Amino acid sequence: MIKVLRILNRFNLGGPVYNASYLTSDLSSEFETMLIGGPHEDGEADALYIAHQLGLEPVVIEEMRRSVNPIQDLRALQRIREIIKEFKPDIVHTHASKAGALGRIAARLERVPVVVHTYHGHVFHSYFGSIKTSIYKIIERTLAKFTTAIVTISPHQRIEICDIHRIVDSKKAHVIPLGFDLQRFDVGNDERRKTFRIAYQLEEEEVAIAIVGRLVPIKNHSLLIRAVGTMKEKRIRLFIVGDGPEKTALTALCDELKLTHSADNQIAHVQFIGWHKRIENILPGFDIVALSSDNEGTPVSLIEAQSAKLPVISTNVGGVSDIVAHGKTGLIVPPKDLPALISALEQLISDKEQRICMGEEGQKAVLQAFSKERLARDMSALYRSLL
């Protein structure tokens, strides 16, 4: 049986873990796969449970951390090389930046026949200054030279990687969208909505807006908070789902804007409710899901929201335009454009019928495009073509 070594950055809650776990599980009848990656870090939710629920037992490499640390990185590289020597994979498939660097170098050194890398996002703008960004581009272009195939998760991302930032020749790049178990987002939603809204004392006419993701600068939660700050007189509440190093700064911004905030179920303009492993249980309690990022890959939170029949509002970054049909399943605004975001929010807050129509159209679109079965078929075909 063909052997695949799949390498993740780390097991933190997010799209890459779902992607890698579903692929490992759903391709198990065709490929023998080992799944490895680094541990989750402070401010992140541990996502090993996703793999465990699928009957997988991943190997956690403690030395593989988010930050650049030459000693730890060398130890992680050596550990990956040891695993390759023992497992003897036909394919090494890396997911995201740190795994992509260490995994591809290890695969090169150990002469693995096929090396595949998936970009779940990228750091080629909005993360760092120009010098650091240029260094990362040089590194990624070098790694691409000994990568057999590059997977991008949306057509727009392929354009960014190949044409705008010129990381890899387009002949090596293949678009394979993410895939999920989306049926779980459309089960018992009336009861889920009732339970959530009772817990947070939400009246039916109040509009609950949610943003889901790590509290880090690139997600630009402050833009959405500022937009909500202009609407204090409206019957709306903002729910921030997630955690991270920006939480203190975001609560301070709420104070500056005179927005009440709470970390429990006390009524407030802004509710910081932390990570929820079973996001499908709380999504029906919201009326709109928003995203205000400066950079994205393909935002999983928007796919999940649409699968739960929720309209979405997002800045036009990364692959957002590939998963949200503007005016049909949600509204897309320019990044960092506060007036445009305010206008989009006001439009959907005031029009319940439009929210319902967009939610229904969104669910139809994502159920067809982002199933985990389709993901497995596409990846299997790619692997076999490369071998």
VMD Tcl script that draws the C-alpha trace (Angstrom):
set ca {
  {0.00 0.00 0.00}
  {1.22 3.52 -0.82}
  {2.50 5.32 2.29}
  {1.81 9.01 3.02}
  {3.43 11.01 5.82}
  {1.17 13.98 6.56}
  {2.73 16.84 8.56}
  {0.85 19.68 10.27}
  {2.17 22.86 11.88}
  {0.40 22.05 15.14}
  {-2.79 20.55 16.49}
  {-4.69 23.79 17.18}
  {-8.35 24.29 16.36}
  {-8.71 25.39 12.75}
  {-9.05 24.38 9.12}
  {-5.66 22.64 8.66}
  {-6.35 20.10 11.43}
  {-9.78 19.27 10.01}
  {-8.32 19.03 6.50}
  {-5.44 16.74 7.48}
  {-7.55 14.59 9.81}
  {-10.34 14.01 7.29}
  {-7.80 13.18 4.57}
  {-6.00 10.72 6.82}
  {-9.25 9.01 7.78}
  {-11.08 9.05 4.45}
  {-8.07 7.85 2.41}
  {-7.19 5.04 4.81}
  {-8.54 2.35 2.47}
  {-6.20 3.52 -0.31}
  {-3.14 4.86 1.51}
  {-1.31 4.01 4.72}
  {-0.91 7.37 6.42}
  {0.94 8.65 9.46}
  {-0.23 12.04 10.79}
  {2.26 14.15 12.76}
  {2.47 17.75 13.95}
  {3.36 20.15 16.73}
  {1.35 20.80 19.92}
  {-1.17 23.62 20.31}
  {0.11 26.75 22.05}
  {-1.14 29.16 24.71}
  {-4.31 30.97 23.61}
  {-5.19 28.18 21.18}
  {-7.68 25.35 21.61}
  {-6.25 21.83 21.57}
  {-7.59 20.10 18.45}
  {-6.22 16.59 18.91}
  {-9.77 15.52 19.74}
  {-10.68 15.98 16.04}
  {-8.23 13.27 15.01}
  {-9.15 11.07 17.98}
  {-12.86 11.23 17.07}
  {-11.92 9.80 13.67}
  {-10.01 6.94 15.26}
  {-6.58 8.43 14.54}
  {-3.54 8.49 16.84}
  {-1.30 11.32 15.59}
  {2.31 11.72 16.67}
  {2.94 15.03 18.45}
  {6.40 16.55 17.94}
  {6.88 18.75 20.99}
  {9.80 20.65 19.43}
  {7.74 21.93 16.50}
  {6.51 25.33 17.65}
  {5.00 28.38 15.95}
  {7.90 30.75 16.65}
  {11.28 30.55 14.93}
  {13.75 28.92 17.32}
  {16.87 27.49 15.65}
  {17.57 24.89 18.35}
  {13.99 23.63 18.58}
  {13.57 23.76 14.80}
  {16.69 21.64 14.28}
  {15.44 19.13 16.83}
  {12.04 19.00 15.10}
  {13.78 18.53 11.74}
  {15.82 15.65 13.12}
  {12.70 14.04 14.61}
  {10.90 14.26 11.26}
  {13.91 12.71 9.51}
  {13.85 9.83 12.01}
  {10.15 9.27 11.34}
  {10.74 9.27 7.57}
  {13.54 6.70 7.92}
  {11.33 4.45 10.00}
  {8.02 4.90 8.12}
  {9.54 5.04 4.60}
  {6.78 7.11 2.95}
  {6.21 7.30 -0.78}
  {4.71 10.77 -0.31}
  {5.36 13.50 2.25}
  {2.49 15.99 2.35}
  {3.01 19.12 4.47}
  {0.33 21.56 5.57}
  {1.07 25.27 6.32}
  {4.33 27.16 6.84}
  {6.43 25.61 9.65}
  {5.49 22.05 8.67}
  {6.09 23.03 5.06}
  {9.62 24.19 5.73}
  {10.81 21.47 8.10}
  {8.87 18.67 6.40}
  {10.05 19.49 2.90}
  {13.68 19.85 3.96}
  {13.51 16.50 5.78}
  {11.87 14.85 2.76}
  {14.56 16.23 0.47}
  {17.36 15.02 2.73}
  {15.78 11.55 2.99}
  {15.08 11.35 -0.76}
  {11.31 10.90 -0.54}
  {9.98 10.35 -4.10}
  {6.98 12.75 -3.96}
  {6.65 15.91 -1.86}
  {3.37 17.86 -1.71}
  {2.70 21.09 0.17}
  {-0.66 22.73 0.92}
  {-0.91 26.48 1.49}
  {-3.76 26.99 3.96}
  {-2.88 30.67 4.06}
  {0.32 32.65 3.52}
  {2.42 35.38 5.13}
  {3.26 37.30 1.96}
  {1.40 40.45 3.03}
  {0.00 42.10 6.18}
  {1.94 39.94 8.66}
  {5.46 41.42 8.64}
  {7.50 44.35 7.34}
  {8.90 44.38 3.80}
  {12.34 42.95 4.67}
  {11.01 39.99 6.67}
  {8.33 39.33 4.05}
  {11.00 39.28 1.32}
  {13.03 36.74 3.31}
  {9.97 34.47 3.66}
  {9.33 34.73 -0.08}
  {12.90 33.68 -0.86}
  {12.60 30.71 1.49}
  {9.28 29.60 -0.01}
  {10.57 29.95 -3.59}
  {13.57 27.80 -2.68}
  {11.38 25.15 -1.05}
  {9.07 25.15 -4.08}
  {11.95 24.10 -6.33}
  {12.10 20.64 -4.71}
  {8.35 20.29 -4.13}
  {6.62 17.95 -6.56}
  {3.23 19.67 -6.30}
  {1.70 22.66 -4.53}
  {-1.92 22.59 -3.38}
  {-3.83 25.84 -2.99}
  {-7.26 25.79 -1.36}
  {-8.96 28.31 -3.64}
  {-8.55 29.72 -7.15}
  {-7.79 33.17 -5.73}
  {-5.03 31.76 -3.54}
  {-3.50 30.07 -6.59}
  {-3.35 33.46 -8.30}
  {-1.68 34.98 -5.24}
  {0.88 32.19 -4.89}
  {1.71 31.82 -8.59}
  {1.07 35.16 -10.28}
  {1.22 37.90 -7.64}
  {3.97 36.66 -5.31}
  {5.60 34.28 -7.84}
  {6.37 31.56 -5.33}
  {5.96 28.62 -7.68}
  {5.40 27.93 -11.36}
  {1.70 27.53 -12.09}
  {2.37 24.10 -13.66}
  {3.06 22.74 -10.17}
  {-0.01 24.31 -8.54}
  {-3.30 22.46 -8.09}
  {-6.51 23.90 -6.63}
  {-8.13 21.51 -4.15}
  {-10.69 23.25 -1.90}
  {-11.12 22.25 1.73}
  {-13.62 19.56 2.72}
  {-15.61 19.08 5.94}
  {-18.36 17.08 7.57}
  {-20.96 19.82 7.09}
  {-24.09 17.78 7.77}
  {-23.54 18.27 11.51}
  {-24.33 21.98 11.10}
  {-27.95 21.33 10.08}
  {-29.23 19.07 12.87}
  {-31.61 20.29 15.59}
  {-30.83 23.93 14.95}
  {-34.12 25.27 16.33}
  {-33.34 23.73 19.70}
  {-29.70 24.80 19.51}
  {-30.77 28.38 18.81}
  {-33.20 28.38 21.71}
  {-30.62 26.97 24.14}
  {-27.93 29.48 23.19}
  {-30.16 32.52 23.26}
  {-31.63 31.60 26.63}
  {-28.11 31.14 28.05}
  {-27.06 34.61 26.88}
  {-30.42 36.30 27.57}
  {-30.93 37.21 23.92}
  {-34.42 38.33 22.99}
  {-35.68 37.10 19.63}
  {-35.58 40.54 17.99}
  {-31.98 41.15 19.07}
  {-29.46 40.56 16.28}
  {-26.49 38.46 17.40}
  {-23.31 38.95 15.34}
  {-20.41 36.52 15.73}
  {-16.77 36.48 14.72}
  {-14.87 33.20 15.09}
  {-11.09 32.93 15.22}
  {-7.83 33.50 17.06}
  {-7.50 36.89 18.74}
  {-4.41 38.02 16.85}
  {-3.64 41.24 14.92}
  {-4.05 39.74 11.43}
  {-7.71 38.93 12.19}
  {-8.35 42.65 12.88}
  {-11.17 42.12 15.39}
  {-10.80 45.79 16.27}
  {-12.32 46.80 12.91}
  {-15.50 44.90 13.70}
  {-15.61 46.20 17.27}
  {-15.28 49.77 15.96}
  {-18.15 49.13 13.55}
  {-20.33 47.83 16.38}
  {-19.29 50.87 18.42}
  {-21.19 53.10 16.00}
  {-24.41 51.13 16.58}
  {-24.82 51.16 20.35}
  {-28.41 52.33 19.99}
  {-29.36 49.31 17.88}
  {-30.51 46.02 19.40}
  {-27.40 44.07 18.49}
  {-24.73 42.14 20.37}
  {-21.31 41.03 19.20}
  {-20.01 37.58 20.22}
  {-16.27 37.02 19.93}
  {-15.63 33.28 19.70}
  {-11.99 32.40 20.30}
  {-9.02 33.49 22.38}
  {-5.49 34.79 21.95}
  {-2.94 37.47 22.82}
  {-5.06 40.37 21.55}
  {-7.83 39.88 24.10}
  {-6.53 42.52 26.52}
  {-6.17 45.09 23.74}
  {-9.66 44.31 22.47}
  {-11.28 44.73 25.89}
  {-9.40 48.02 26.25}
  {-10.82 49.12 22.88}
  {-14.32 48.28 24.13}
  {-13.70 50.51 27.14}
  {-12.44 53.30 24.88}
  {-15.59 53.06 22.72}
  {-17.80 52.82 25.83}
  {-18.98 49.35 24.85}
  {-19.80 47.09 27.75}
  {-18.10 43.70 27.58}
  {-18.35 40.41 29.39}
  {-16.48 37.11 29.50}
  {-19.52 35.18 30.79}
  {-23.24 35.25 30.03}
  {-23.90 38.67 31.53}
  {-25.62 40.97 29.04}
  {-23.11 43.25 27.28}
  {-22.49 44.91 23.92}
  {-19.52 42.58 23.33}
  {-19.36 39.03 24.68}
  {-15.99 37.26 24.78}
  {-17.06 33.60 24.94}
  {-13.79 31.78 24.22}
  {-13.29 28.66 22.14}
  {-16.12 26.20 21.55}
  {-15.08 22.78 20.30}
  {-18.62 22.01 19.17}
  {-19.15 25.20 17.18}
  {-22.20 23.61 15.50}
  {-24.02 23.83 18.83}
  {-23.75 27.63 19.09}
  {-23.83 28.87 15.47}
  {-27.66 28.66 15.22}
  {-27.88 31.19 18.06}
  {-26.39 33.90 15.86}
  {-27.98 35.90 13.06}
  {-24.84 37.02 11.19}
  {-21.25 35.74 11.12}
  {-18.61 38.33 10.27}
  {-14.92 38.30 9.43}
  {-12.71 41.42 9.44}
  {-9.27 39.92 8.64}
  {-6.43 41.60 6.77}
  {-5.25 38.27 5.32}
  {-6.83 34.80 5.04}
  {-6.57 31.51 3.23}
  {-10.04 30.01 2.94}
  {-11.86 30.98 6.16}
  {-13.39 27.89 7.72}
  {-15.64 30.01 9.95}
  {-17.48 31.34 6.88}
  {-17.96 27.85 5.41}
  {-19.33 26.59 8.72}
  {-21.60 29.62 9.11}
  {-23.11 29.17 5.66}
  {-23.63 25.46 6.28}
  {-25.71 26.49 9.32}
  {-27.83 28.79 7.10}
  {-26.27 32.01 8.33}
  {-25.49 35.03 6.13}
  {-21.90 36.26 6.31}
  {-20.10 39.58 6.04}
  {-16.38 39.59 5.31}
  {-13.47 41.67 4.16}
  {-12.34 40.70 0.67}
  {-9.12 38.87 1.52}
  {-7.62 35.54 0.48}
  {-10.16 33.05 -0.82}
  {-13.23 34.80 0.63}
  {-14.61 35.68 -2.81}
  {-14.36 31.99 -3.76}
  {-16.69 30.90 -0.97}
  {-19.03 33.90 -0.55}
  {-21.26 35.08 -3.40}
  {-21.57 38.83 -2.79}
  {-25.20 39.88 -2.57}
  {-26.38 36.26 -2.70}
  {-24.91 34.40 0.28}
  {-23.37 37.37 2.08}
  {-21.69 40.75 1.70}
  {-18.01 41.36 0.92}
  {-16.30 44.67 1.74}
  {-12.77 46.01 1.13}
  {-10.23 45.18 3.85}
  {-9.74 47.81 6.59}
  {-12.72 49.81 5.23}
  {-14.71 50.78 8.34}
  {-17.51 52.73 6.56}
  {-18.09 49.83 4.14}
  {-18.25 47.33 7.01}
  {-20.69 49.54 8.92}
  {-22.90 49.83 5.83}
  {-22.91 46.04 5.28}
  {-23.79 45.39 8.91}
  {-26.60 47.94 8.86}
  {-28.00 46.38 5.70}
  {-28.30 42.89 7.15}
  {-29.23 43.98 10.68}
  {-32.26 45.81 9.32}
  {-33.41 43.14 6.85}
  {-34.34 39.80 8.43}
  {-35.81 38.47 5.18}
  {-32.53 39.07 3.35}
  {-30.63 37.30 6.12}
  {-32.88 34.25 5.76}
  {-32.56 34.17 1.95}
  {-28.77 34.55 2.06}
  {-28.52 31.82 4.67}
  {-30.48 29.35 2.55}
  {-28.44 30.12 -0.58}
  {-25.19 29.86 1.36}
  {-26.01 26.42 2.68}
  {-26.79 25.10 -0.81}
  {-23.49 26.44 -2.12}
  {-21.13 25.11 0.56}
  {-22.72 21.66 0.89}
  {-21.95 21.04 -2.77}
  {-18.46 22.53 -2.84}
  {-16.89 21.61 0.51}
  {-17.74 18.02 1.36}
  {-14.98 15.86 2.84}
  {-15.81 13.11 0.32}
  {-14.98 15.45 -2.57}
  {-11.75 16.45 -0.83}
  {-10.68 12.80 -0.53}
  {-11.44 12.07 -4.20}
  {-9.49 15.10 -5.40}
  {-6.45 14.37 -3.24}
  {-6.38 10.69 -4.17}
  {-6.39 11.61 -7.86}
  {-3.51 14.05 -7.32}
  {-1.40 11.53 -5.41}
  {-1.85 8.84 -8.05}
  {-1.02 11.25 -10.88}
  {2.22 12.26 -9.13}
  {3.30 8.68 -8.48}
}
mol new
graphics top color blue
foreach p $ca { graphics top sphere $p radius 0.5 }
foreach p [lrange $ca 0 end-1] q [lrange $ca 1 end] { graphics top cylinder $p $q radius 0.2 }
display resetview
